[in-house]
Amino acid sequence: MSSNSPSMYGVRSNGGRHGDVFTSPVVVDFMLDRVNYTAERNLSDVRILEPSCGDGAFLVEIARRLQLSALRYHFDANEAFNRNVRAFDIDGEKIARCQEHIAELGIVLSEQCVQMADFLKAEIEKVDIVVGNPPYIRYENIPREMVDFCRYTFSSFHYRCDLYVPFFQKTLASLRPGGLHCFICSNRWLKNEYGKKLRQIIAHRYALEMIVNLEQADAFQEEVSAYPAITVISTDKPDSSFEYAECDRVDGLRELSYSLRKMPKGDDWSSAFSTDFDNPSFLTIEQQGFKIGIGAATGADAIFVSSHLPQMVEPELIMPGVNARDLRGNRFQWQGEYLLNPYNSDGTLVDLAAYPRASAYLENHRERLSARHVAKKSPSRWYKTIDRISPELLSQPKILLPDMSGNTFVFVDEGKFYPLHNIYYITGRSDVHLRLLATFLMSDYIRNQLAAVTNTMNGGFPRWQSQHLRKLRLPDLNTIPAKDVKTLLSHYEQGEIASINSTLKKYFVS
């Protein structure tokens, strides 16, 4: 498939193509104002770039403002548009509609002005302003050829990167001195692992001027789960702070109250969204003697995890397994599923000859188990799981955290269940310390920290992932007075979030 094919990234569930999310006119106006592309200014020599123009939401408004500026400052708008405006898109149909919209304003376009081309592979000129809504295309929807190209060409293309990240890098590099850059796109790059290299580039080379978080607003012309943010970045030297605001409705964009946030110096911007990360007296969970882990991945849960295993295999090879389905609605209700453990205590695989029932069961599924990637790497070990199962974990008390959860309660297993792959867990120290830590994790203070290092999912739920759990910071649990420990644990048992927050306020609010 041609790299310029609009269908190369596939089709979304609503029928639209991946990458096609069109911007609300209110947002377009706000963004052009923020980069000072206004009709009150002489725009005759201002060069502006839109790298993924779609039907022309930005370009039409750019043309309208340029025409008004031409009337005020007496220059030829048609000539200025063709000389100074550049736009790209890979979809010829959208380019044609965009050109029609521009033509309706009386502007005759030259060929180089609005081009059907893959922007990431196109030759571009230096500009004064970049504005737009780059395509949102997740890593798994990017063709292998394009992944290889981006990894070779863009240092920001890191981990399981979304395609908008190299759009950032290329457009930032296209700015002239004094240039301004304004994108609306998913805010995941601000916090996730895949945005790490882009954050580093911006922190070292540019000035982040503004972030407007639009997670709760309808910023587009259709309802999508894009978790957007507007960013303004300039070519000035990195500054010590930037403006930050949250907006829950786009018609309130011009009424926002901004706070100044400290600009991070490296690739971790957690401290920009929560001051708790800068508190020198706070410690991470692991610094306090706990261990963070993730449950076992088998590569074939339908075989290794089942409520029927007690009737199928030897009892010494199975253990009660807990997954996210057991922890719903703030209730721990075990569904009766067991995990088949094919390992000895030393980590070697069991000899199936010693377990005839398990041998028969696994042989019945041998074809499917052997087809897994983990089995193809070592065919003689065809019945191994992806992760080695450690039986000693079963009996350890542990905090259980489903990857994505609407629970407000944080559960502690006393040592009866083995966590499966969609469960993160925390072990270590005493039962009292585990429950005290679980109490902290239920508080608004820790949830706010979590929101600063990760993106909430549909419904505003946080993601309990190990990479985020390791960043959380809280007071040294050894310094909590016994009286407060007793009070907090009482509130924990009752699930009293408001009371937990009230008791913890003195530890988090100086």
N, C-alpha and C positions, 0 to 999 in steps of 0.2 A: 504494500500500500504506500502510495506517495506520502512523503512527510508533509505535503501541503494539503492533504485530503482532510476536509472538515470532519469526516466520520472516523478518523484514525483513533480517536480516543473513546469511541463507543457511545452508547445511548443511555441516558438516565431513565429511572423508573417512570417519570412523568412524560416520557417521549422526547424530551429535549436532549441535546448532545451534551456530553461532559464538557465542562468549561463554559457553557452558555448560561450566565446569570446576569441579567441586565439591570442597570442601576436606575434607581428612582430619580426623576428630574430634580426633586428637592435636594437630594444628595449631590447631584452634579453641580447645581448652583453653588452650594456650600463649598465644595472642593475647589471650584474655579476661583471663588472669592479668596480662599485661603492661600492660593498661590499667586494672588494679585493679578489674575487675568480678568480684568474688569473693563467695561466700556468707558469708564472715566479716565483710563490710562491710555496713552498713545501706544497702541499695539502694532504699529506699522513694521517694527523690526524685531518683535518678540517671537522667537522660534519655539514651537510647542509640539510635543510628540504624544500620540495616543497609540500604544503598542498592540492593543487588541480591541478594535473599534466596534465590532459587532454591527448593529443596525445604525449606530451613530449617535447614541445618547449624548456623549461628550462633544463630538464633532459638530453637531447641529448647534449646540449652545455656544461653542467656540466661534462658529461662523456668525451667529447672531450678534455676539459681543464685538467681534471684529468689525462688522458692518456699522454698528453704532459708534465705535471708536473712530472709524473712517469718516463718518459724518462730522464728528466733533473736531478731528485733527486734519481733515482734508487730504486723505490719501485714497488710493484705489484699493478697495477691499478685495476684489477678485485677484488682483496681482499679489497683494500681501498674503492672502490665504494660500495661493499656490507656491509662493516663495518660502513661507515660514511654517506651514502646518504639514505634519507628516503623520500618517496613520497606516496601520497594518491589520490584516486579519487573514486567516487561512481559508475562510468560507466565502466563496465567490458570490453566493446568493446574498449574504449579508452585506458584502461590499457593494453589490448592485443597489440594494435598498438604501444603504448609507449614501451612495452617490446621488440617488434620486432625491433624498431629503435635502441634501446640500444644493442640488440643482433648483429645487423649489424656492430656495432663497435667492436665486439669481446668480449663483456662482458657477462658473464653468471650470471644471477641474482638469488639471494636467495629469498625465499618467503617473508621475512620480509622487503625487500628493497623497493619494489613498491607494495603497498597493495590496493585492492579494499575494501574500507571502508569509512564510513562517518567520515571525519576527526574530526568534532566537537564532536563526541562521542568516538573517538579512544584514546587508551593509547599511549602517545608519550614520547620520551626521550628528554633530554636537548640537545641543538645543539648550534653551534657557529654562524650559518647564517640561516636566513629564507629568501627565495626569491620566488616570484611567482605572479600569477594573480588569486586572489580568485574569487569565483563565484559571479556574480551580480544577485541577486534574490530579487525582491521587496517584501515588506511585504505582499501585497495582493496575491502573488504567493507562499508564504511559508505555507505548511500544518499546521493546528492547532496544531497537536501533536508536530511539530518542533518548533512552536512559543512558546508553553508552556515550552518545554525543554530549549530553549535559554533564556527565561525570568528567569527560575529557576537557570540556570547554569552560565550565563554571566551577570555581572553587567552593561556591556556596551550596552546590548540589550534594547534600550530605544525608547519609542514612536513607530512610524511605521518604524521600523528599517529594513535596507537591510541586507541580510545574510552575506555580507562580513565583517560587523562590528565585530561579534563574532570571525570570522577568525582572525582579527587583534588581539583581546584580547588574544586568546589562543596561537597564534604563538609568540606574544611578551613575554608571560609568559614562553614559552619554551626556551628562550635564556639563555645561560650561561653568567656569568660576562664577559664583553668585547664583547658581541655578537652584530651582525648587522642584521637589518631587512629591506628588500626592497620589497615593493609591488607596482604594477601598478593596479589601480582600479579607480572607479568613484571618483571624487573629492567632491561629495556632503557631505560626512561626515565632511569635513573641515568647512562647513558653516551651514548646515541644523540642525534643531532641533534634528533629530534622531542621529546625531553624537556627541551630547553634552557630554554624559558620556565617550565615547572613548577619546574625546579631553581632558577631565579632567584627565583620567588615564595617558595619555601620558605626559601632562603638569606636573604632580606631580611625575611620577616615571621614566621617560625616557628622553633621549635627542633627540629632533627632529633635525636632521642634514641637511635635504634637502627636498625641494618640487620643482618638475618640473611640471608645469601646461601644459597639452597636449590637452586642449580643442579644439584647432584649428588644431591638427595634426592627421594623420591616424596612430594610434599606434597599430592597430590590423590587422589581416589577412582578415578582411572583414569590410565593412562600417557599423558602428553602432553608435548610439547616446549615447555614454557612458560617455562623458565629463571626460576623465581620467586625473590622475596625478600620478607621481612617487614620492614616499616618501622613505626616508632613516631615520631610527630610530635606536638609539643605547641604550645599557643598562647603559651608563654613566649617571652621575647625570644631571638633567635638566640644560640646558645652557641658557644664556641670549639672544641668537640669533640663527638663522638658515639661510641657503642659499636658495634663491628663484630665479627661472627663469621661463620664459614662452617660449614655443617652438611651432612653427607652422608647422614644418616638421621634421619627425624623423631622416632624414639623417643629420639634423643640431644639433643633441643632443650633439655632442662633441665640438661644437663651441659656446656653450651658454655663455652668460654673466650673472653672478650671482650677486644679491644684497643681502646684509645682512638685515634680517628682525628681529625685536624685538620679542622674544618668549613670548607669553602670559602666564600668571600664572594660569589661570582657564579654564573654559569651553567655554568662548567667545573669539574666535580668530580674531574678526573683525579688531582689531588694527594691526594685523600682515599684513593685506592686504591694509590698508589705514591709513596714518598718521593723517587724519582728526579726527579720533575717539579719538586721544590723545590730541586734542587741547582744553585746559581748558576754552577758551572763547566761544566755540561752544556749542549750546544747541540742545536738541532733539526737534522734532516737538511738542510733547505734553508739554514739558517744556515751550514752547512759547505760550501756551494757546489754542492750537488746539486739536480737538478730532479725533481719527482715528477709523473707523468702517468698517464693511463689509455689503453689501446689504442683503436683506432678502432671506432666503432659504425657499421654500414652501413645498418641498417634492413631488410636483406634478405640475410642471410649465405648463404642457399642459392644466391643468384645471384652475389654478390661474392666468396664464399670457396668454393673448390673445388679438388680435386686434378686436375680435368679442364681447368682454365683454359689450361695450356700448349698444348693441342690446339685451343682455341676462339678465343683472342684473340692479338694481337700481343705478343711477349715483353717489349717495353719498357713495357707497361702492367701487368705483374704482378710481384709480389715474394713470397717465401716468408713466410707468415703463421704466427705461433705463438699458440696458445690454451691454455687450461687442460688440455685433453685430452692435450697434448704433454708436460705436466709432472706425471707421476704416479708414485707409489711411489719418490720420490727419484731418478727417472730422467728425462732429457730425451730423448724419442724423438719426433722430428718425424714427423707423420702424412702429410706430403707435400701439405698444402693451401696454395694460393696466394691472395693478395689481389689483386683487380682494382682498380687505381687510376685513376679517371677524371679526374684532375686534372693540369694542367701544374705546373711547378715554382713558378710565381707564384700558384698557388691558383685559377686559373680552370679551368673545365671544358675538357677536350680537345674538339677538333672531330672528331666521329665520322666525318666525311667523309674524314679523313686516316687512319682506322683501319678499313678495311672489315670485317675479321674481328670486331673488337670491336663495330662498329656492328650487324652481323647478329646477333651474340649478344645484345646488349642489346635490340635491337628485338624479338627473339623473346620477351623478358620484359617488354616495355614496359607491358602492362596492369597487371601486378602491381607494377612499380616506380612507376608513376604513381599507384597507389592509396595509397601511403605518405603519411603526414602531411607529411613533409619535402618531398615532391614536389608535393603539393597547394598548398603555400604559394608555389611558383614552378614552374608547369607546364612552362615552357620548359627547366627544368633537371631534368627528370624522372629522369635517370640519376645524379644526385649522391648521395653518401652522407651520413649524418647528420653525421659528423665529417669535416672536411677531412683528407686523408691527406698527410703531409709526408714525401716520399721520403728526405730527409736523415736521418730517424730510423732508417731501415733499417741504415745503416752505422755508427751509433753503438754503442759498447759500452753495455750496459744490464743492470741487475738486473731479473729477471722474477719477479713475484709474483702467482700466481693469486688471484683474489678469495677463494675458499674452498679450502683445501688441507690435506691431511693430511701434506704433506711436512715433514721436518725440515731438508732441504737447501734452500738458497737459490741459485737458478741465476743465472749471469751469461752473457748472450749477447755474444759478441765482436763482433757487428755483422753478423749474417747474416740476422736475422729481423725482421719487422714485428709488433709486438704488436697483438692483436685485443681486442675490448671486454671480455673477462673477465680481462684481464691488466693489472695495475698495473706500472709500470716506474719505474726511477730511473736517470737519466743524469747525466753531469758528472764533472769532474776526470779523474784518470788511471785506467788499468786497475787499478793497484795499490790506489788508494783505493776503487774500486768493489768489489773483492774483499774489502778490509778491512771496508767497510761491510756487505757480505753476511755476513761472518763474525760481526759484531756482531748482525745480524738473526737469526742462527741461535741465539744464546745464550739461556739461560733468563732473563737479566736483561732483555733487550728483549722476549721473549715475555711476561714478567710485566707489563711496562709495557703491552703491547698488550692483555692481559687486563683492565687497569685502565681502558682507554678504549673497549673494545668488548666485545661479548658473544660468547662462544665458541659455535660451532654444534654440531650433533650430532657426537658423538665427541670433543668438546673442542677442535675445530680453531679457530684464530683467523681473523679476516677481515682480509686485507691491503687496506684501502681508503685512498684518498688522505687523507680527512679524519682518519683515525687515524694514518697514517704521519707526517703533519705535526706530530702532537703528541709523537711519540717523542723522547726526549732521551738523548744519549750523550756520552762524553768527546770533546773536540776531537781528531779523528784526527791532526792535525799534532803533537800532544803525545805520541803513542805512540812509544816508542823503537824504533829500527830492529830491535833484537834481538827485541822482542815482536811487531813486525809480521811478521818472518820466521817466528816460531813460530806465530803465529795463522794465517797463510796456509798453512802446512804442515798444520795441523789442519783448515783449511777444505777443502783439496783431498782430504783423507781422510774428510771428514764426521765428524770426531771431536768430537761435541757436548760430552762430558764434559771433554775436554782444553781446548776453547774456554772453557767455563765456569770451569775452574780457572785459566787464564791471565788471564781478565778479572776475576776476583774482586777483585783489589786496586784495580781502577778503579771498581767499583760498591759495594763493602762497605767503609765507613770504619771 
